[in-house]
């Protein structure tokens, strides 16, 4: 395999450039019976457009988004796909891995370890809606996981709170469940019932356009390979198009089960919604406040409401917690299944009782707060102002979340026992695990809302490996034909810049994964707590390299087109078989 790859690259390098003594043709070359400038340009542009446009599968449209806004959003991703196709591959891969992880969690919960929870949900006669529509025995497939991954399930708060509990927030009227939220929902014994046919009916995926795109891409790929084998020149535009073809084929495979152009999500209904919605809301950044000293990453911008709270369990729950191991944030299926074996309590019976005996939420001990480098007095003052700013809505929210703790013992697995000193005494308190369970909408970028099947550093190495491969693919035209020496130098510099940036960040992620001291230092950099000299130095370097990285990408695309003004004669030689195969 390595030998064959070496032969292909060795063949490619002289073929891109053409023979040194080949006749150079300047200007527009009209189409004869074979290739002309228009044929090369139109074939590449059409293939490039089809590959990028048809490969894009955006998430569920945000509520209230107009057709114009949707068109603008799609256009932004088309431009992004043209300039950075390998990053589109990373987004698709990240969403695929999240959907795969969610599918594994649900299947594990539907298995033997979660059968008690499934049987319990079938017996909830007091709440027939929950039993019939949201049982763990409902069908689930990779298509369902992708649908959940893209924001397919929502809590409509106006509807959910219209006949029962009082409102607990005015920030949003709809909460979209993240993949983590759907996983927790399943662990609590609820699985939305929606058939594959209903999801496919919502989807507007055009299989005919996908088929045409694949056929056109394969035709272009076959043409390039045979030209290389025949020692005929290929243009820089064809090199760039080839990179997009490879990326598009990978994206098609990763997003094969992802629905497309879904406008309306599925609303989750039932009396069980308000308590879980309140708990999920409090766990997510949508409930919180912007940090006084935010970090670089989005996860360090906002503190969720649960970040300032502790849960005070009742004596009976304290005893029960002694037998439950807390699940980590990136819970694996086995951990979720183990905690979900504590069957969901009968919802109707609990709501009939006015007493919630599991415990309540309260402010954390004053010595337990993360100060983010600020004086503790300042932090406590900020916390007090946050607690006083929400009034009755806060009381309603905390009460509903405590009710969820009572109804769904699986949530006890999300409490971690902490011990801290305050006024000379050791105080034990229970910290709720925080993760993004709901949001107002699910963005199209690969954010922290997605489930992880591996560490963030490994994912970082994957994305930058793709970037390095993209730069390396363009570097194969190192000895290619360029209209001028300056353009050749800029092409080579741009290729090295992209590939080198990828290699640099791979090494950084590898160091952070291997050495704890470097991981701790990098965490300080991300949260902007490192020494100011480090922040200024790294910030300046990142700005400089980032600007060069973007300019390099733009140049590769622009040069691919403007290089058509001066090509070697062999670039217009036509392979006979291409005239016999129908193509666009």
N, C-alpha and C positions, 0 to 999 in steps of 0.2 A: 504493500500500500504506500509506504513512504517512497519507494523507488518510483512508483507510478506518479505520485504527486510531484516528485522532483523533475521527472521528464516533462510533465505538463507545464510547470513553472518555467523550466528552461526553454521550452518551446514558445511559451507566451512572450517572454522578454524581447526576443528579436522580432516576433511577429507584431507586437504592438508598435514598434518603431519603424518596421519596414527595413529593407536593406539600406545601408548607409548611402549607396549610390543610386537609390531609387529616384525616379523623376518626381519632383514636387509640383503639385498643381495648386495654384492659388485662385481663390474666388469660388463662386458658385459653379457647380458642375451639374448640368441638366441631366435628367434621367434618360439614359439610352434604354436598351432592352434589359439592362441590369441595374446595378446600384448607381445612384447619383446622390448629391447632397440632400435633396428632399427625401429620398428613400431612407437614408440613414437617420435623418432628423425626425421624420414622422414616425418611423418604426420605434425608435427609442423613446420618444415623447409619449406615444400611445401606450407602449409597454410600461413605462414608468408611471403614467397616470393611472392605468388600470391596476397595477400592482399596489400602489399606495392607497388609492381610494377604496377599492374593494376589500382591502385587508383591514381597514379601520372598523372596529366594533366599539362604539362608545357606550357608556353606561346609560342607565335609565335617565331620561331627560328630567332636569330639576323642575319642581312645581312652578307653574306660571311662566315657564320659558316660552318665548314666542318662536315662530318658525324662522324669523330673521336671526334671532340669537342662536338657534340651533345650526343654521347655515354658517354663521360666523364661527361657531365652535368647531364644526366639521372642517372648515377651511383652515383654521389654526392647526388642526391635527394633520391635515394634508401637507401643509408647509413643514411642519415638524417631521413628518414621515419622509419628506424629500431631503431635508437637511441632515437628519439623524435617524436613518432607518434602523440601525442596530439598537438604538434606545427604545424604539417601538417594539423590537423583539424582546427587550428586557421587560417592558410593561406587560406584553402578552405572556411571557414566561412567569412573571410574578403573579399575575392573575390566575394563570393556569395552576401554579403550585398552591395558591390559596384555595381555589375551587377543589383541587385534589385533596387537600388537607381537610376541608369541610366535608367532602364526600366520605372520607375515611372516618371522621368523627361520627357522622350520622349513622353510617353503617355499623360502627361499633356499638353505638347506643341502641340501635335496633336489634342487636344480637342478644346473646344470653345474659350478659352482665346487666343490661338495661331492661330485661323483660319484665321485671317487677314494676318498673316505672310505667311501662307500656300497659300492663294489665291494670294498674291503678288508674291510669287515665281513662281506660275503657269503662271503669266502674263509677266514674263521676256523674251519676245520674242527676245530681242537683244542678249540674251545668252541662246540659246535653250539647250545647254548641261546641264547647271545648272537647268533649269526648268524641264527637263525630268528625269535626273538621280539623282538629289539631292533635290527633293521636300519633304516637311514634310508629304506628302500623301503617301510616299513609305511605304511598310509594315515593321513592327518592332516587334520583339518577344524577350523573355528572351534569346533565342539562339543568336540573334543579339547583345544583351547587353554583353553577355559573350565574344563574338567574338571581340567586341570593347574593352572590358576590358583587353584582352590578347594581345593587339597590332595589331588588325586586319586591321586598317586603317592607311595609311601613305601618306605623301606628298613627292613625288619624286622631289627634287628641280632642278636637272639637266634637267628633262623633263619640269617642270612647268616654268622655267625661260629661256628655249631655244628659245622661240618665242616672248618674251615680255620684262618685266622689267629686269634690270641688277641684277646680283647676289648680295645677301645681307649678305652672310656668306661663309667662306671657312672651317668652323669647321666640318660640316657634309654635306652629299649630300642627306640624307633622314631623314625626321622627322616623328616619330611615334606618333600618337595621343594618349594621355592618356584618361581614362574615363572622366576626367574633360574637356579635349579638345573636345571630341565628344559631351558632353553636351552643351558646348558653341557653337559648330558648329550647333547643332540643334536649339539653341536659335537664331542663326543668320538666320535661315530659310533653312539650308542645312541638308539633311538626306540621307546618301548613299543608293543607291538602289542595294541590293544584296539579292537574294532569300534564303530561308532556304535550298533548295536543293543544291545551290552552296556552302554554308558554309559546309553542311554535306559532300559534295563531296570532299572538301579540307581536312576534318577531317579524321583521320585514327583510329578512335575509334573502338576497336574490341569487339563487344557485346558478342561474343561467349566466349572469355576469361573472360569478366566481369561476365557472367553467371556462368562459372565454378568456378570462385573465390567466388562468393556469395554462391553457393551450398556447396563448400568445407568449407567455413567459417561457414555456418549454421550447417553442419554436425559436425564440431569440437565443436561448441557452444552447440549443443544438447548433444554430448557425455560428455562434462564437466558437464553440468547441471545434467544429469542422474547419473554420477559417484558421484557427491556431494549428490544427493538424496539417493543413495545406500550406502553411507558411505565408499566409496572407495577413496583411495588417488589419488590426481592428482599431477603432477610434477610442479616444478617451471617454467620449460619451457612452460608448458601448461598455467600457470598463465600469463606469459609474452605474449604468443600468444593470449590469450583471450583479453588482453588489445589492441593488434593490430587489432583484429577482430572487436571490438567495434568501434575503431577509423576509420577503413576502411569502415564500414557500414555507418557511419556518413559522411565520405568524399564522398562516392558514391552518397549519397543523395544531398549533397551541390553542387557537380560538375556534376550533371546529365545532365545539358544542356550545359556544357562546351565542346567545340571541343577539339580534341587531335591531337598532332603531326602535326600541320600546319606549313608548310615550307615557304610559300609565302603569304604576306598580300595583301589586296586590295588597289590599288593606287587610290587616289582621283585626278581627272583631271578637268581642266577648267580654264578659265581666272580669275576666282574668287580666285584661290588658293594663288597666291603670296602675296596679302595684308594680308589675314588672317594668312598665314604661318609666315610672318614677325612679326605680332603682337604676335602670340602664341610663337614664338621663343624668343622674347624679354621678355615675361612674365615668361619664364622657366629658370631653372638653367643652362641648356645647353648653354645659351647665356652669362653667367656671368663669374665672377672671384672668385677665392678662397679667402675666408676671411683672413685677416691678423691674426685674432684671431677666428678660427673656434670653434664651439661647439661640443658636443658629438654626436648629431643626424645629419643625412644627410642633413636635411633642414637647418641646421646652418653651413654647410660647404661652400656654394657658394651663392653669391649675384647675382640674375638675373639682366639683364641690366635695367629693369624697376625700380629697387630699387634705382637708382641714378637719375631717370628722373621724371619730372612733365609734365603734358599735359596742354598746353595753348590753351583753346578753343576760337573759334571766338565768337563775341558778340551774334550771333543768337543761338549758341549752349549753351552759358552761360544761356540764357533765357530758353532754353529747359531743361537744367540740373536742373533748379529750380523745375520741375515737375516730376523728376525721383529720386526714392529712390535707393541708391547704394545697390547692392547685396553683402552679405558677401561672404567670400571665399568658405565656404561650403554651397553654395546656395541651398535652398530647391526648389522643383519644382514650387511652387506658385510664388516665387520671380522671377525665370527665365521666367516663363510664362508672368508675369506682364510686365516685361521690353521688352519681345519679341513682345508685341502687337504693338509696333512701327514698322511697317512693314519694311522689307528690301527694300532699295531704288533700283530703276531700275539700274542694274549693267552696262548694255551697254550704257545707257545715261550718267552715271557718267564718264565712261572711255572715252567717246567721248569728254568730257570737260577736258581741261588741268589744270583747277583751282580746287584745293582742298581748300574749304572754311570752313572746320570744325575746323581747328586749327593745332597745330604742337607740337612735343615733344622737350623739352629743359631740361637743367640741373636744379635740384631742388635748392631752396634757400639754401645758405650755412649753415643756422642754422637749417635746417630740416633733416640733416643726423643723422642716428644712429651711434654714435661713437664707440660702442662696447667696451667702457672703454678706448679708446685711445684719445690722444689730438686732438682737432678739426683741428689743422693745419695739422697733419699727415693724417687725414681722407680726407681733401680737396686735399692734395697733391696726395693721392692715386686715388681719383676720377678724377682729372685732367689728370693723366697719363693714366687712362682707356679711357677717352674720346678722347685722342689724339692718341691712339694706333690702331684704326680701320679705320680711313680715309674714303675713298669713300664708303666702304662697310657699314659703320655706317650711312652715309647720305642716301644711298639707303634704308636701313632698316627702318630708322625713317620716311622717306617719304612714304614708303609702309604701315607702321603701321598707319600713320596719314590718309592715304587713306582708310584703313579699318574702322577707326573711322567715316569717312564720309559716307561710304557705308552701315554700319551696326549700326544703332542708339542703338541697344541693348548694344553695347560696352560702351555707355555713362553711363549705369547703373553700370559700373565697375570703375567709377571715384568717389573719395571721396574728398569733399572740406575740405582743411586744412587751418589753419591760424597760421602764425608764425611771430615773430618779427625779423626784420633785420635792423640794423642801425637806431633803434628808430622808425621804421614804422611797422605797421601791414600789412603783405602781405598775400593775399589769393592765394592759388594755389591748383591744382587738382592732387591728388595722384592716380595713376593707381593701382587697386587691383592686387596683384601678386599671382599666383598659377601655379602649374605644368600642362601645357597644352600639351606640346610635349616633347619628349625625343628621344635619338638615338635608344633606344630599351626599351621594357617593361620587367623589371626583374621579376623573378618568386616569389620573396618574397613579402609579403604584405607591400608595401611601401606607402609613402604619396601621390603617384600618384592616388591612388584609391579614389573613392567618399566615404564620410562618412555618415552613417545614425545616428551616435551618437558621443559623445565626445571621445577624445583620452583616457581619464582616464577610461571611461566605457569599451572601447576596451581592455585597459590594464588589467582591472579586469577579463574580459572574458578569455584572454589568460592565465593568471596565475591561474584562476579557473580550466582550463583544466589541467595545470601542477600539481596542487594540487590533482586533481582527479586521475591522472596517478600515482603519488606517493602513494596515498591512496589505490589504487587497489593492488599495490604490498605489501602494509603494511598488507593486509588481510592474507598474508602468514606469519604473525609474529610468530606464533607457528608452522610453517611448519617444514618439515623434512629437515635438512641440513647435509651434510657430516661431518661438524665439528662445534664446538662452534664459532670459529673465523668467519666462513662463515655466520653463523646465525647473529652474531653481525654486520657484514658488510652489510648484506642485510637489516636489520632493520634500521641501520644508514643511508643507502642510501635512503630508502623509506622516512624516516623522513626528510632528507635533501631536497629531491625534493618537498615533500608536504609542508614543512616548508618554503622553498623559495617562493613557490607560495602564501602561506598565507601572508608572509611578504610584497610581492609586491602588493598584493590585498589591504592591509592596507595602503600602501604608496599612491596608486592611489585613495583610498577612502578619505584619508586625503586631498590630493590635490584637489579633486572634492568638498569637503565639506567646507574647510577653505581657504579663499582667501590669507591669509598670507603665508600658506604653499605652495599654488600654486605659489605665487610670488617667494618664496625661491627656490622651485624646478626648476622653470624656470631659475633662476640664476645658479643653478647647471648644468643644461643641456647646457647652453651657456658658461659655465666655467667662470662666472663672480662672483661667490660666493667667500667668503674669502678663502685664500689658506689653512687654517687649515681644513675647511669643505671639500675642494676638495681632500686634501691628505687623510683625514680620511675616507671619503666615497669611494674614489678611491681604497684605500687599502682593505677596507671591501668588496667592489664589486669584486675585483680581487680574493680575498681569497674565497669568497662564490661562485663566478663563476667557479673557478677551482674545488672546491668541488662538485659543481652541475654537471659538465661535467663528472668527475670521477665516481660520483654516478650512472649516467646514463649508463656509459660503464660497470660498475660492475654488474648492474642488468642484462644486456644482457649476459655478460660472465658467470656469476654464473648460469644463467638459463641453459646453456649447460653443464658446468663442473659438476653440481650437479647430472647429470645422472649417474655418476660413482658409486653412492651409494644410492640406493632407498629402501624403505620398500617393502615387498612382495606384499602388497595390491595394489601397483602402477601397478603391472603386471596382476592383475585380470581383466578378460575381461567380458564386458556386452554382453549377447547373441545377443541382437538385432543389435549390431554394425556389427556382422558378416553377417547379412542379407541385410544390406543397402549398395549399391555400393558407393565407395568413392575412393579418390586418396591417 
